[in-house]
């Protein structure tokens, strides 16, 4: 069965960095676009970054220049490197597999990893 396992969150000071990881299994990974969503308390879940099966990327405007999404098809991993973190980046971050048409959101989600940016 499809499984996505998120990790790498934590507490970081403003200006710091984190790398989130998503380990995928149970499907033909290289054929699917992958994305990272986040949800802050009281807010809707939003798509932070995505990468398609050809490695093309898209980013939420508020993280452009500070976030980098990458994938390792051999290891079935997707990563989100977040730099120059801001307090407003605080949220639970979720990995998501795109649909068969490479749109988002797809059906499958990771369990989420908490990112807290605070001094």
C-alpha positions in Angstrom: 0.0 0.0 0.0 1.0 3.6 -0.5 2.9 5.0 2.4 4.5 8.4 3.0 6.6 9.0 6.1 7.5 12.6 7.0 10.5 13.6 9.2 12.9 16.4 9.9 10.8 19.0 11.7 11.8 20.7 14.9 12.3 23.9 16.7 14.5 26.4 15.0 15.3 30.1 15.5 14.3 32.7 13.0 16.9 32.7 10.2 17.7 29.1 10.7 17.3 26.1 8.3 15.7 22.7 8.3 15.5 19.9 5.8 12.3 17.9 5.7 12.3 14.4 4.3 9.5 12.2 3.0 10.1 8.5 2.5 7.8 6.9 0.0 6.8 3.3 -0.6 4.2 1.1 -2.2 4.0 2.8 -5.6 6.0 3.6 -8.7 7.6 6.7 -7.2 9.4 8.1 -10.3 6.1 8.4 -12.2 4.4 10.8 -9.7 4.7 14.5 -8.9 5.3 15.1 -5.2 4.5 18.0 -3.0 4.9 19.5 0.4 1.9 21.2 2.1 1.8 23.0 5.4 -1.0 23.9 7.8 -0.7 26.5 10.5 -3.2 26.7 13.4 -6.5 28.2 12.3 -5.4 28.3 8.6 -6.1 26.2 5.6 -3.5 23.7 4.3 -1.4 25.3 1.5 0.9 23.8 -1.1 4.4 25.0 -0.3 6.4 23.3 -3.1 6.0 20.6 -5.7 8.2 18.7 -8.1 7.0 16.8 -11.1 8.3 13.5 -12.5 10.7 15.5 -14.7 12.1 17.5 -11.8 10.3 20.7 -12.6 9.5 22.7 -9.5 6.9 25.2 -8.3 6.9 27.2 -5.1 4.5 29.2 -2.9 5.3 32.9 -3.4 6.1 33.4 0.2 8.9 30.8 0.2 10.5 31.5 -3.2 14.2 31.9 -2.7 14.1 30.3 0.7 12.8 26.8 -0.1 14.2 24.0 -2.4 12.3 20.8 -3.2 14.3 17.9 -4.5 13.7 14.2 -5.2 15.8 11.1 -5.2 14.0 8.6 -7.4 16.4 5.8 -6.6 15.8 6.1 -2.9 12.1 7.1 -3.2 12.7 10.2 -1.2 11.5 13.8 -1.5 13.1 16.7 0.4 12.2 20.2 1.3 15.2 22.4 2.3 13.9 25.5 4.1 16.4 28.4 4.8 16.0 31.8 6.3 13.1 30.5 8.3 10.5 33.0 9.6 8.1 32.8 12.5 5.3 32.6 9.9 6.7 29.4 8.5 5.6 27.6 11.7 3.2 24.9 10.7 2.8 21.1 10.4 4.3 20.1 7.1 2.9 17.2 5.1 4.2 15.3 2.1 1.6 14.6 -0.6 1.7 12.4 -3.7 0.2 14.1 -6.7 -2.6 12.6 -8.7 -2.1 10.4 -11.8 -2.5 13.7 -13.8 0.2 15.3 -11.8 -2.2 17.7 -10.0 -2.5 18.5 -6.3 -3.6 17.5 -3.8 -3.4 13.8 -4.3 -5.1 11.2 -2.2 -2.0 10.2 -0.1 -0.5 12.1 2.7 2.3 11.7 5.2 1.6 11.9 8.9 3.1 15.4 9.1 6.1 16.9 10.8 6.0 20.0 13.1 8.1 23.0 12.2 8.3 25.7 14.9 10.2 28.9 14.2 10.7 30.8 17.4 13.3 32.7 19.3 
